[in-house]
Amino acid sequence: MNLTNRYIFISAAMVFLLFIACQGNQNNQEQLDSDQVDPAGEMLPEPNATPSVAKFAKTIGWPDGTLPQVTEGFSVTKFADGLQNPRWLYELPNGDLLVAEASTEGFSNMTPEMEKIFRQAALVGESANRITLLRDRDNDGTPEERHTFLENLNKPIGMLLLNSHFYVANTNGVYRWPYKEGSTTICLPGEKILDLPEGGYNNHWTRNIIADPASEKIYITCGSQTNADVEGLDAQQPRRATIMRCNPDGSDFEIFVTGIRNPLGMAFEPETEVLWTTVNERDELGDDLVPDYMTRVRKGDFYGWPYAYWGANRDPRHPDAPQEIIENSIVPDLSLGAHTASLGLEFCQNESWPAQYQGGAFIGQHGSWNRSVFSGYKVLFVPFEKGMPTGEKIDFLSGFIADEEKAEVYGRPVHAIVHSNGSMYVTDDAANTIWRVILAES
């Protein structure tokens, strides 16, 4: 593509984004502004108020007798280890726990030295490309059975059981298989119902999938392939930096939300049945820009990426983006801290848990690399009231940082779910471990 054609293409992409931003946000923004929990986010600094720092964690593993620190009233134990980059969890109707094991296998033009750093930080590695089933029949905290449920996948993350089909969100598409309750393995070929873009030098490869409460639609996340798309690569792929939805068979496809750099966690808030997501924002604007966030999303929402952030704050790397696009960028609901890599999102709906946790959100924060002082590296709890976060944020499971000065961590949490048996399970992909959290005995 020559420079003239590329300019025309990118300009057309901007016009398209402006159209959907104005159309979708015209109705949504008025309601969002009226009940914003965190309208100013944090007191955002100017871009590049501090240098952009690359501080990668070195994973050293958990020494014998060392455990994560859990908030008062709970205890934590190791549930399973010996996994290969366990990332995402899913509970089947019979209580079996599924674990998606996958990882980035490398970036384009990565030097051997950089690859070594990324491997120590559990950011790249050989991807297992499988889903493992763990069965703990007596709920004693030790799974008696471990099976390979599905293999030969392509960087799987999201899982879903719907209408007697088991769905997997691979990095290159959504697939489904016939499912029989109690099965410990699936060997049949899968049916691809939706294509997704894969690859890219920044390689946001994770794809999540959930169904709406009525089981009528499925929602799929897809992150950008770049940091701030100064290259114009993402502008050529309309499914990047979006949340999409379609029917369970892949028909009636539509782009649901745009301008959302790297969404992953998705969950429907139980009281309002509104869709929420966690989003990894852009890097290289300083220690405290741009905050990762959790937010409600509605059809037609536009969250500004790559031209704007946290509402109408222009990204300095896009000085020529039309002001109308900047002004139509929605302010997210709640800041989760800059560079925290907030991934997992689940609402607590288990009645055996204390009242203060009912309806609140658990967020797995994988941890920073673009910050002079580590942020994230914990499971955060956000209380909700009347379908909205209260603004309070509580460190629920922490202690993953071993030595800040040496940039050493024991592990990195990704996804936390509260199982029907009352246990919380947390994936730690850097330590190849799943943690189990239960109410402490009184």
C-alpha positions in Angstrom: 0.0 0.0 0.0 1.6 3.3 -1.0 1.5 6.4 1.2 -1.4 8.1 -0.6 -3.6 5.0 -0.4 -2.6 4.4 3.2 -3.6 8.0 4.2 -6.9 7.5 2.4 -7.5 4.2 4.2 -6.7 5.6 7.7 -8.8 8.7 7.1 -11.7 6.4 6.1 -11.2 4.4 9.3 -11.3 7.6 11.4 -14.6 8.6 9.7 -16.0 5.2 10.4 -15.0 5.4 14.1 -16.5 8.9 14.3 -19.8 7.7 12.9 -20.2 4.8 15.3 -19.0 6.9 18.2 -21.6 9.6 17.6 -24.3 7.1 16.8 -23.7 4.8 19.7 -22.6 7.3 22.3 -25.3 9.8 21.7 -27.8 7.8 23.8 -25.4 6.0 26.1 -23.2 9.0 27.2 -26.1 10.9 28.8 -26.9 8.0 31.1 -23.3 7.2 31.8 -22.5 10.8 32.8 -25.4 10.8 35.3 -24.1 8.0 37.5 -20.4 7.8 36.9 -18.6 6.2 39.9 -15.1 7.5 39.1 -15.6 10.4 36.6 -12.1 11.8 37.0 -10.4 8.5 37.4 -7.4 9.3 39.4 -5.9 12.8 39.1 -4.3 12.0 35.8 -0.9 13.5 35.1 0.2 15.0 31.8 1.5 12.5 29.3 5.2 11.7 29.9 5.2 13.5 33.3 7.5 10.6 34.3 9.8 8.5 32.0 8.4 5.4 30.5 10.2 2.6 32.4 10.6 -1.1 31.4 10.7 -3.1 34.7 10.1 -6.7 34.0 9.4 -9.1 36.8 11.7 -12.2 37.4 9.6 -15.1 38.5 11.4 -17.1 41.2 8.6 -19.5 42.2 7.1 -20.1 45.6 9.5 -21.4 48.3 8.3 -24.3 50.5 6.0 -22.9 53.2 5.4 -19.6 51.3 1.8 -18.8 50.3 -0.1 -15.8 49.0 -1.5 -13.5 51.6 -5.3 -13.6 51.8 -7.6 -11.1 53.6 -8.8 -11.8 57.1 -11.4 -14.6 57.5 -10.0 -16.8 54.7 -7.2 -19.3 54.2 -5.3 -20.3 51.1 -3.7 -23.6 50.0 -2.2 -25.0 46.8 -4.9 -26.8 44.8 -2.9 -28.0 41.8 0.6 -27.5 40.3 2.6 -28.9 37.4 0.5 -27.1 34.9 1.9 -25.1 32.0 0.8 -21.4 32.1 -2.7 -21.9 33.6 -4.6 -18.8 32.6 -8.4 -19.2 32.6 -10.9 -21.2 34.6 -14.4 -22.6 34.0 -16.7 -24.7 36.1 -18.8 -27.4 34.5 -22.3 -28.3 35.8 -21.0 -31.3 37.7 -18.3 -29.2 39.5 -15.4 -30.3 37.3 -12.8 -27.4 37.0 -11.4 -26.7 33.5 -8.1 -24.8 33.1 -7.0 -23.2 29.8 -3.2 -23.5 29.5 -1.7 -21.1 26.9 0.9 -18.4 26.5 2.5 -16.0 24.1 5.1 -17.9 22.1 7.1 -14.7 21.1 6.9 -11.4 19.4 8.1 -10.4 16.0 11.7 -9.2 15.8 12.4 -10.2 19.4 16.1 -10.5 20.3 17.4 -13.5 22.3 18.1 -11.2 25.2 14.6 -9.8 25.2 13.1 -13.2 24.9 15.0 -14.3 28.0 13.6 -11.3 29.9 10.0 -12.0 28.7 10.3 -15.7 29.7 11.4 -14.8 33.2 8.4 -12.6 33.4 6.1 -15.4 32.2 5.2 -13.2 29.2 6.3 -15.7 26.6 6.8 -19.5 26.5 5.9 -22.6 24.7 2.1 -22.7 24.6 0.5 -25.9 25.9 -2.6 -25.2 23.7 -4.8 -27.4 25.8 -7.6 -27.4 28.4 -7.1 -29.6 31.5 -9.9 -31.0 33.6 -9.5 -31.3 37.4 -12.0 -33.3 39.4 -12.2 -33.0 43.2 -15.1 -35.3 44.1 -14.9 -34.9 47.9 -14.1 -31.2 47.8 -11.1 -31.7 50.1 -8.8 -29.4 48.1 -6.9 -32.1 46.3 -8.1 -33.1 42.8 -8.2 -36.9 42.5 -8.4 -36.9 38.7 -6.6 -34.9 36.0 -7.5 -35.3 32.4 -6.6 -33.6 29.1 -10.0 -32.3 28.2 -9.1 -30.7 24.8 -5.7 -30.4 23.1 -4.2 -29.2 19.8 -5.8 -25.8 20.3 -4.4 -22.4 19.4 -3.8 -20.3 22.5 -7.2 -21.0 24.1 -8.5 -18.7 26.9 -12.3 -18.3 27.1 -14.5 -21.3 27.6 -18.3 -21.7 27.6 -20.9 -24.5 27.8 -24.1 -23.5 26.0 -26.9 -25.6 24.5 -25.1 -28.9 24.7 -22.0 -27.4 23.0 -18.7 -26.6 24.5 -17.1 -23.4 23.1 -13.4 -22.3 23.1 -12.1 -18.9 22.2 -8.8 -19.6 20.4 -6.6 -16.7 19.4 -7.7 -17.2 15.8 -11.4 -18.0 16.2 -14.3 -19.4 18.2 -14.8 -23.1 18.0 -17.4 -25.5 19.5 -17.8 -29.2 20.1 -20.8 -31.4 21.1 -20.7 -32.0 24.8 -22.0 -34.7 27.1 -22.2 -34.0 30.8 -19.5 -35.7 32.8 -17.2 -36.1 29.9 -13.5 -36.0 30.8 -12.2 -35.6 27.3 -13.4 -34.3 23.8 -11.8 -35.9 20.8 -14.1 -34.9 18.0 -13.1 -32.2 15.5 -14.3 -28.7 16.4 -16.5 -26.5 14.3 -15.2 -23.0 13.7 -18.1 -20.5 14.1 -16.2 -17.2 14.0 -12.9 -16.0 12.6 -10.7 -13.8 14.8 -7.4 -11.9 13.8 -4.3 -13.4 15.3 -0.6 -12.4 15.5 0.8 -8.9 15.6 4.0 -7.6 17.0 2.4 -6.7 20.4 0.5 -9.9 20.1 -2.5 -9.3 22.4 -3.5 -12.9 21.8 -6.1 -13.6 24.5 -9.8 -14.0 23.5 -12.6 -14.4 26.0 -16.2 -15.6 25.5 -19.4 -15.6 27.6 -23.1 -15.9 27.0 -25.7 -13.4 28.0 -28.1 -14.3 30.9 -30.8 -15.4 28.4 -28.3 -17.7 26.5 -29.3 -15.9 23.3 -26.0 -14.2 22.4 -22.4 -14.9 22.9 -19.8 -12.1 23.4 -16.2 -12.2 22.4 -13.2 -10.0 23.2 -10.3 -9.2 20.9 -7.4 -6.9 21.8 -5.3 -4.7 19.6 -2.1 -5.9 18.0 -0.2 -2.7 18.8 0.2 -0.4 21.8 -1.3 2.8 20.3 -1.5 2.0 16.6 0.8 4.7 15.4 1.6 2.2 12.6 -2.0 2.2 11.4 -2.1 -1.7 11.6 -5.2 -2.0 13.8 -7.1 0.5 11.6 -7.0 -2.2 8.9 -8.6 -4.9 11.2 -12.1 -3.8 12.4 -12.4 -6.8 14.8 -9.3 -5.6 16.8 -9.8 -3.6 20.0 -13.4 -4.6 20.3 -16.1 -6.6 22.0 -18.2 -8.5 19.4 -21.3 -10.5 19.7 -23.2 -13.1 17.6 -25.7 -15.9 17.9 -24.5 -19.2 19.3 -24.0 -20.6 15.8 -21.9 -17.5 14.7 -24.7 -15.9 12.7 -26.0 -12.3 13.2 -22.4 -11.1 13.9 -21.8 -7.5 14.9 -19.2 -5.3 16.5 -20.6 -4.4 19.9 -18.0 -2.0 21.5 -15.0 -0.3 19.9 -12.0 1.7 20.9 -11.3 -0.6 23.8 -7.6 -1.5 23.6 -7.3 -5.0 25.2 -10.5 -6.2 27.0 -10.4 -9.7 28.5 -12.5 -10.2 31.6 -16.2 -10.1 31.0 -19.2 -10.7 33.3 -22.8 -9.7 33.6 -23.5 -7.9 36.8 -26.1 -10.1 38.6 -28.5 -7.4 39.7 -28.8 -5.3 36.5 -27.6 -8.0 34.0 -25.4 -5.3 32.3 -22.2 -6.5 30.7 -18.9 -5.3 32.4 -15.3 -5.8 31.2 -11.8 -5.3 32.4 -9.4 -3.5 30.0 -5.7 -3.2 29.7 -4.8 0.3 28.6 -1.9 1.7 26.6 1.8 2.0 27.7 4.7 4.3 27.3 3.1 7.5 28.6 4.7 7.4 32.1 4.2 5.6 35.4 0.6 6.6 35.9 -0.8 6.7 32.4 -3.1 5.2 31.3 -5.1 3.6 34.1 -6.5 0.1 33.4 -10.2 0.0 34.1 -13.4 -1.9 34.6 -16.6 -0.5 33.0 -20.1 -1.2 31.8 -20.4 -1.6 28.1 -23.4 -1.1 25.8 -23.9 -1.5 22.1 -22.2 1.3 20.2 -19.9 2.4 23.0 -16.5 3.9 21.9 -13.7 4.2 24.5 -11.2 6.2 22.6 -8.4 3.9 21.7 -6.0 4.7 20.1 -6.8 8.4 19.7 -8.0 9.3 23.2 -8.0 7.9 26.8 -10.1 8.2 29.9 -12.7 10.3 28.0 -11.5 13.3 26.0 -7.8 13.1 26.7 -5.9 13.1 23.4 -3.1 10.6 23.0 -0.1 12.8 22.0 0.8 10.1 19.5 -2.3 11.0 17.5 -2.2 14.8 17.1 -4.2 14.7 13.8 -7.1 12.7 15.0 -10.4 14.7 14.5 -11.5 16.5 17.7 -15.0 14.9 17.3 -13.5 11.5 17.9 -11.7 12.7 21.0 -14.9 14.3 22.4 -17.0 11.2 21.8 -14.7 8.9 23.8 -16.5 7.5 26.9 -15.1 7.8 30.4 -14.7 4.3 32.0 -16.5 3.6 35.3 -13.6 2.7 37.6 -9.9 3.0 37.5 -7.9 -0.1 38.4 -4.5 1.5 38.4 -2.0 2.1 35.6 -0.2 -0.9 34.1 -1.8 -3.3 36.5 -2.7 -5.8 33.7 -6.2 -6.3 35.1 -7.4 -9.6 33.4 -9.9 -11.8 35.2 -13.3 -10.5 36.1 -15.9 -12.5 38.1 -18.9 -11.5 40.3 -19.4 -13.3 43.6 -22.8 -15.1 43.7 -22.1 -17.9 46.2 -24.4 -17.5 49.2 -21.9 -19.3 51.5 -19.6 -16.2 51.3 -20.0 -13.3 53.7 -22.5 -10.7 52.9 -19.9 -8.0 52.1 -18.7 -10.0 49.1 -22.1 -10.8 47.6 -22.4 -9.2 44.2 -18.9 -7.8 44.2 -16.2 -8.3 41.6 -12.9 -10.2 41.8 -10.3 -9.0 39.4 -7.0 -10.8 38.7 -4.2 -8.3 38.2 -1.3 -9.9 36.4 1.1 -7.0 37.2 3.0 -4.2 35.6 6.1 -4.1 33.4 5.9 -0.4 32.3 6.2 1.2 35.7 9.1 2.1 38.0 7.3 0.6 41.0 5.3 -2.6 40.6 1.5 -2.3 40.4 -1.0 -5.1 40.4 0.3 -8.6 41.3 -2.8 -9.4 43.3 -6.5 -10.3 43.2 -8.6 -7.2 43.8 -12.1 -7.1 45.2 -14.5 -4.3 44.2 -17.7 -4.1 46.3 -20.9 -3.4 44.3 -24.2 -1.8 45.5 -27.3 -1.4 43.3 -25.4 -2.7 40.3 -22.5 -0.2 40.5 -19.1 -0.3 42.2 -18.8 1.7 45.4 -15.4 3.0 44.5 -13.7 1.0 47.2 -11.0 -1.4 46.2 -9.7 -4.2 48.5 -6.6 -6.3 48.2 -8.1 -9.8 48.6 -5.2 -12.0 47.6 -1.7 -10.5 47.6 1.9 -11.4 48.5 3.0 -12.2 44.9 5.9 -9.7 45.0 9.0 -11.3 46.5 11.5 -8.4 46.3 10.6 -5.1 44.7 14.2 -3.9 44.6 15.3 -7.0 42.7 12.1 -7.1 40.6 11.5 -10.6 41.8 8.0 -12.1 42.1 6.8 -15.5 43.3 4.1 -15.7 40.7 1.4 -13.8 38.9 -2.4 -14.1 39.3 -4.7 -14.1 36.3 -8.2 -15.4 36.9 -10.2 -16.0 40.1 -13.6 -17.7 40.3 -15.9 -18.6 43.2 -16.9 -22.3 42.6 -20.3 -23.7 43.5 -18.6 -25.7 46.3 -17.7 -22.4 48.1 -14.0 -22.4 47.2 -12.3 -19.7 45.2 -9.7 -20.9 42.6 -7.0 -18.6 41.3 -4.7 -19.3 38.4 -1.0 -18.3 38.8 0.4 -18.7 35.3 4.0 -17.7 36.3 4.2 -20.4 39.0 2.1 -23.0 37.0 -0.2 -23.3 40.0 -3.8 -23.0 41.0 -4.5 -21.6 44.5 -7.6 -22.5 46.6 -9.1 -19.9 49.0 -11.7 -21.0 51.5 -13.4 -19.5 54.5 -11.2 -19.9 57.6 -12.5 -22.1 60.4 -13.8 -20.0 63.3 
